[in-house]
Amino acid sequence: MEGFYAAEQAARGRVAFQADCGECHSASDFGGRDFERQWRQQTVWDLYRRVIETMPEDCPGILPDETYADVIPYILSHKRLRT
């Protein structure tokens, strides 16, 4: 995933993830074989759309687009670090 997003974007995503997602998720939810199996044939756009359409669970799509756009690189950077 190198070159796909800026490190600063993933860093902002980490902060947003902790503030907006951390109550229900841990970053480790987005690594490993289950995550890889679910998203292997999907695009990053598919992941982004899924997150924006379903999260936060109690009010999907409420976060600013920039927050979602930062959280996705954080999720991807975490996965990359675990493999």
Backbone torsions as a table, in degrees:
resi	resn	phi	psi	omega
1	MET	NA	-2.7	179.1
2	GLU	-55.5	137.3	179.3
3	GLY	86.2	-8.8	-178.8
4	PHE	-81.5	-28.9	179.4
5	TYR	-151.0	161.1	179.5
6	ALA	-84.7	146.4	177.4
7	ALA	-57.0	-35.2	179.5
8	GLU	-64.4	-35.1	179.3
9	GLN	-67.1	-43.8	177.6
10	ALA	-65.0	-35.5	177.5
11	ALA	-65.4	-42.4	175.5
12	ARG	-63.7	-37.9	178.3
13	GLY	-63.2	-35.5	177.7
14	ARG	-61.7	-46.7	179.4
15	VAL	-62.5	-45.9	179.6
16	ALA	-64.3	-42.1	179.5
17	PHE	-59.4	-47.1	-179.7
18	GLN	-61.7	-40.0	-177.3
19	ALA	-76.7	-40.2	-169.8
20	ASP	-107.3	-19.5	-174.0
21	CYS	-120.6	-22.1	-170.9
22	GLY	-63.7	-19.2	179.0
23	GLU	-67.1	-33.5	-176.6
24	CYS	-110.8	-22.5	-174.2
25	HIS	-127.2	154.0	166.0
26	SER	-116.4	154.3	-178.5
27	ALA	-58.7	-28.1	-179.6
28	SER	-67.6	-13.6	175.1
29	ASP	-63.8	-18.8	-171.2
30	PHE	-110.6	30.1	176.5
31	GLY	-135.9	176.5	176.4
32	GLY	84.7	-177.5	-172.6
33	ARG	-67.1	-38.3	-178.9
34	ASP	-62.8	-47.4	178.6
35	PHE	-62.0	-45.7	-179.5
36	GLU	-61.9	-42.7	180.0
37	ARG	-63.1	-43.1	-178.2
38	GLN	-66.2	-35.2	-171.6
39	TRP	-109.4	2.1	-176.3
40	ARG	-53.7	-42.9	-176.8
41	GLN	-98.5	10.9	-178.6
42	GLN	-105.0	162.5	177.2
43	THR	-98.8	168.0	174.6
44	VAL	-62.6	-36.6	176.2
45	TRP	-59.1	-40.3	177.6
46	ASP	-61.7	-42.7	178.6
47	LEU	-63.8	-46.6	178.6
48	TYR	-57.5	-49.3	-179.8
49	ARG	-61.6	-41.1	180.0
50	ARG	-62.2	-44.1	-179.5
51	VAL	-66.0	-46.6	-177.6
52	ILE	-64.6	-32.9	-177.5
53	GLU	-84.0	-15.3	-174.4
54	THR	-125.6	-7.3	-175.0
55	MET	-128.5	146.3	-11.1
56	PRO	-64.8	152.2	-171.8
57	GLU	-56.6	-35.9	-177.2
58	ASP	-82.2	-11.0	-180.0
59	CYS	-162.3	68.1	-176.0
60	PRO	-54.5	140.5	174.9
61	GLY	81.0	4.3	-175.0
62	ILE	-75.3	-25.1	-177.4
63	LEU	-74.8	154.6	176.1
64	PRO	-61.2	147.0	178.9
65	ASP	-53.3	-36.9	-179.5
66	GLU	-62.8	-35.0	178.6
67	THR	-65.2	-47.8	177.5
68	TYR	-60.7	-41.5	-178.8
69	ALA	-66.1	-23.8	176.9
70	ASP	-87.6	-34.4	-178.5
71	VAL	-66.2	-37.5	-178.5
72	ILE	-60.3	-48.5	176.5
73	PRO	-61.0	-34.6	176.5
74	TYR	-62.4	-46.0	177.9
75	ILE	-59.4	-45.7	-179.1
76	LEU	-67.5	-37.0	179.2
77	SER	-68.7	-35.7	177.8
78	HIS	-65.5	-43.6	178.3
79	LYS	-60.9	-43.6	-178.9
80	ARG	-61.6	-37.4	-178.9
81	LEU	-70.1	-25.5	-177.6
82	ARG	-86.2	-15.9	-175.2
83	THR	-89.9	NA	NA
